[in-house]
Amino acid sequence: MPRYLLLLHGDEAAETALSGDERRAIVDGHVRLLGELREAGALVASAALEPSGRTRVVRDGSVTDGPFAETKEVVGGFYVVECETDDDAVGWAQRIPASPGLVVEVRPVADV
């Protein structure tokens, strides 16, 4: 079955500014979604990422601190799901709990 990467980008500073209860509601939404994905047999992997301040970038063998993006959006986590169609993967992406600046990139995983 085809696999898809649901890559979550968001506004890290705005999310940090949320109250504890607001952040907890987002996390609870992800826990619910994980349960739904498991129940549907669609979950392959998922993880939240540490804050972007711990990011390192390797380019042409040189290591620098990162990320270096011209945007507030940083990668905050991901899901890898198995779905029959692109539309099914987009449907799962639409169920990801809203958070500040959330953009979900849906990409098919190459079958190599």
C-alpha positions in Angstrom: 0.0 0.0 0.0 1.3 3.5 -0.8 2.9 5.5 2.0 2.6 9.2 2.6 4.6 11.7 4.7 2.4 14.3 6.4 5.0 16.9 7.3 3.8 19.5 9.9 5.1 23.1 9.6 4.0 25.7 12.1 4.8 29.0 13.8 7.0 27.8 16.7 7.0 31.2 18.5 3.2 31.6 18.3 2.7 28.0 19.6 5.1 28.7 22.5 3.1 31.8 23.4 -0.1 29.7 23.9 -1.3 28.9 27.4 -0.6 25.5 28.9 -4.2 24.5 28.4 -4.2 25.6 24.7 -1.0 23.5 24.1 -2.5 20.6 26.0 -5.6 20.7 23.8 -3.5 20.4 20.7 -1.5 17.5 22.1 -4.8 15.8 23.1 -6.0 16.2 19.5 -2.8 14.5 18.2 -3.3 11.6 20.7 -6.9 11.2 19.4 -5.7 11.2 15.8 -3.0 8.7 16.6 -5.7 6.4 18.0 -7.8 6.8 14.9 -4.9 6.1 12.6 -4.0 3.0 14.5 -7.6 1.8 14.5 -7.7 2.3 10.7 -4.4 0.4 10.3 -3.0 3.5 8.6 -0.2 4.6 11.0 3.3 3.7 10.1 5.2 6.2 12.2 4.7 9.6 13.9 6.8 11.9 16.1 6.9 15.5 17.4 10.3 17.2 16.9 12.4 19.1 19.5 12.4 22.9 19.2 14.2 24.3 16.1 17.0 25.8 18.2 18.5 22.3 18.4 18.5 21.9 14.6 21.8 21.4 12.8 22.2 21.7 9.0 24.8 19.7 7.0 25.5 21.3 3.6 28.4 20.2 1.5 30.0 18.5 4.5 29.9 21.7 6.7 27.7 21.7 9.8 25.9 24.9 11.0 23.1 25.7 13.3 19.7 26.0 11.7 17.1 26.0 10.4 17.7 28.7 7.9 14.3 29.6 6.5 12.9 32.9 5.4 9.6 32.2 7.2 8.2 31.7 10.7 7.2 28.2 9.7 9.4 25.4 11.0 9.0 21.6 10.8 7.4 20.5 14.1 6.5 16.9 13.5 5.4 14.2 11.1 3.1 11.3 10.4 3.8 8.5 7.9 0.6 6.8 6.9 -0.4 4.1 4.5 -3.4 5.0 2.3 -5.0 3.7 -0.8 -5.1 7.1 -2.6 -3.7 10.6 -2.5 -7.1 11.8 -1.4 -7.1 9.5 1.6 -3.8 10.9 2.7 -5.1 14.5 2.3 -8.2 13.4 4.3 -5.9 12.4 7.2 -3.9 15.6 6.9 -7.1 17.6 7.2 -7.8 15.9 10.6 -4.5 17.1 12.1 -5.3 19.4 15.1 -5.0 23.1 14.3 -2.1 25.0 15.8 -0.6 28.4 15.0 0.5 28.7 11.4 -0.1 25.0 10.7 0.6 23.9 7.2 0.6 20.2 6.4 2.7 19.0 3.4 1.4 15.7 2.0 4.0 13.8 0.0 4.0 10.3 -1.4 7.0 8.3 -0.2 9.0 6.9 -3.1 8.8 3.2 -3.6 12.5 2.3 -4.2 
